[in-house]
Amino acid sequence: MPHLKKEFQVKAGDFVHAGKGSMQIQSTLKTIGYDPEIIRRASICAYESEMNIVMHGGDGTIYLTVDDRWIIIEACDDGVGIEDIELAFKEGYSTALEEHQEMGFGAGMGLPNIKKNADSVKVNSSKNKGTYINMFFRTDKNHG
């Protein structure tokens, strides 16, 4: 049974509010009292998934679930989906629009950063069906 569950709405193309959900996740984890390293890793993953929704997704939602053993961050959207998930995990691969790259986004590090910082990642996506990313962070050794 989760001790905490929160959700954060993310709007496609809303660069003005981009990062707000991941900042709220970071604040929530700090308030609970997690180790700064796990907060850093979870915040990076939340931010990267949030930016992927803003740039590539339709509207989406990020969910935060916390229990005795895990922090779980789920990001889902109804966007264009990821055609080749394996390729999307390669550093530098990006399908970001040129205008997003000109703003400093879309360097092709989103999913690689998520993979590097989460203890476990599951991605379910297909063309024109949206994307669902599930990120797990083990906490029973990092929270006391």
C-alpha positions, -999 to +999 in steps of 0.1 A: +000+000+000+016+033-010+023+058+017+021+087-008+007+091-043+007+124-062+001+133-098+013+163-119-003+173-152+020+182-180+009+201-211+024+195-245+044+224-258+042+243-224+078+254-220+068+281-196+057+256-169+081+228-180+099+214-150+073+224-124+062+189-118+098+176-113+105+205-089+074+195-069+086+159-068+120+170-056+104+192-029+082+163-018+111+139-015+131+164+004+102+169+028+100+132+034+137+132+042+153+110+016+190+109+010+201+138-013+216+114-038+183+095-044+165+128-046+190+140-072+186+109-093+147+108-091+146+146-099+167+141-130+144+113-142+113+133-134+126+163-153+138+143-184+104+125-186+086+158-181+105+175-209+099+145-232+062+150-227+064+188-233+084+182-265+071+149-279+040+140-261+005+150-262-007+161-228+005+138-201+007+130-164+036+123-141+028+101-110+049+099-079+044+069-056+064+064-024+063+034-001+087+017+023+110+003-004+105+023-035+101+057-051+082+051-084+078+078-110+055+071-139+052+093-169+025+088-195+013+108-225-009+105-255+017+118-280+033+104-311+050+076-293+085+062-297+090+042-329+123+026-319+128+024-281+163+008-283+175+036-306+159+063-283+181+050-255+213+058-275+231+090-263+227+118-288+197+103-307+169+128-309+137+134-327+133+169-312+122+197-335+148+222-346+130+249-327+133+229-294+170+223-301+175+260-306+160+265-271+187+242-258+165+210-255+165+178-275+202+168-272+192+131-271+201+126-235+166+122-220+162+084-220+199+078-215+198+100-184+168+082-171+184+048-176+216+060-159+198+074-128+169+050-122+175+016-106+151+002-131+132+016-162+104+002-182+092+019-214+061+010-233+054+030-264+044+026-300+038+050-329+007+073-324-002+054-292+016+075-266+044+066-242+045+051-207+077+052-187+080+036-153+111+045-132+120+027-100+143+039-072+150+016-043+148+034-010+150+010+018+188+013+019+187+051+014+160+063+038+163+063+074 
